Amino acid sequence: MISDLTTRIVMAAWALFMLSWALGWLLKGSPVPIYRVKRFGQDMVEDAILGAFWLAVGTSIFALIKYLAASV
């Protein structure tokens, strides 16, 4: 149960990261002449990269929890 739950949480978090990263690049590179839209896209890309770092840390922690739960 714990293994399945951690796998689903990690998959959902990485999917959300990919969605926000793609949307950020879409807004950043859009041909809209509004600077705020492009800046918002840049902010989303920066936040997604920072989020990816913490997701990697969290994924490692979840892998440790999964390993410990499997060995008990």
Secondary structure, DSSP 8 states (H G I E B T S, - for coil): -HHHHHHHHHHHHHHHHHHHHHHHHHHHT-----HHHHHHHHHHHHHHHHHHHHHHHHHHHHHHHHHHHHH-
